[in-house]
Amino acid sequence: MTEAVHYNMHDAKTHLSRIIERVEGGEEVFIDRAGTPVAKVVPLVRRVNRTAIGSLSGQLDLSGDWDSPHTNEEIAGDFGISA
């Protein structure tokens, strides 16, 4: 297990892009104030990679009435608008 990376507040402001690069590489970075950790920068976990066409293939069920006037009215009502 690697040792946690710590930056003091001044260095974190000065080297933000370097910190982000490390986090994008999977590291967790702590930001310290007066030697005490006050924040942790962690990578975001993407749930699904949807960059490719067809990435939802087989995961959606568009029943025959998916675009019916009734369904459209229900959706519009959910958003507070009239269809």
C-alpha positions in Angstrom: 0.0 0.0 0.0 1.4 3.4 -1.0 1.7 6.2 1.5 -1.0 9.0 1.2 0.0 12.1 -0.7 -0.4 15.4 1.3 -0.2 19.0 0.1 -0.4 22.0 2.3 -3.0 24.6 1.4 -0.5 26.9 -0.3 1.1 24.1 -2.4 -2.4 22.8 -3.3 -3.4 26.2 -4.7 -0.1 26.5 -6.6 -0.1 22.9 -8.0 -3.8 22.2 -8.5 -3.3 20.8 -12.1 -0.6 18.4 -10.8 -2.9 17.2 -8.0 -5.7 16.7 -10.5 -3.4 14.6 -12.8 -2.5 12.4 -9.8 -6.1 12.0 -8.9 -7.0 11.1 -12.5 -4.3 8.4 -12.3 -6.2 6.9 -9.4 -4.5 8.4 -6.4 -6.2 10.1 -3.4 -4.6 13.4 -2.3 -5.0 15.1 1.1 -5.0 18.8 1.6 -3.7 19.9 4.9 -4.1 23.2 6.9 -1.4 23.7 9.5 -0.4 20.1 9.3 -3.9 18.7 9.8 -5.8 17.0 6.9 -8.9 19.0 6.0 -9.9 17.6 2.6 -9.4 14.6 0.4 -9.4 14.8 -3.4 -10.5 11.5 -4.9 -11.2 10.3 -8.4 -14.8 10.2 -9.6 -16.1 6.8 -10.4 -17.9 6.7 -13.7 -20.8 4.2 -13.5 -21.1 3.5 -17.2 -18.9 4.4 -20.1 -21.5 5.8 -22.6 -19.1 7.1 -25.2 -19.9 4.6 -27.9 -23.1 4.4 -30.0 -25.2 1.6 -28.8 -23.8 1.5 -25.3 -27.4 1.1 -23.9 -28.3 -1.6 -26.4 -30.5 -4.2 -24.8 -30.9 -2.2 -21.6 -33.9 -0.1 -22.6 -37.5 -1.3 -22.9 -39.5 0.9 -25.2 -42.9 -0.7 -25.0 -45.4 0.0 -27.7 -47.0 2.9 -25.8 -43.8 4.7 -24.9 -44.7 7.7 -27.0 -48.5 7.7 -26.5 -50.4 10.9 -25.7 -51.2 9.6 -22.2 -47.5 8.9 -21.5 -46.5 12.3 -22.8 -49.1 14.0 -20.6 -47.8 12.1 -17.5 -44.2 13.1 -18.2 -45.2 16.7 -18.8 -47.1 16.7 -15.6 -44.1 15.3 -13.7 -42.1 18.4 -15.0 -45.0 20.8 -14.2 -45.8 21.6 -17.8 -48.8 20.9 -19.9 -48.4 18.8 -23.0 
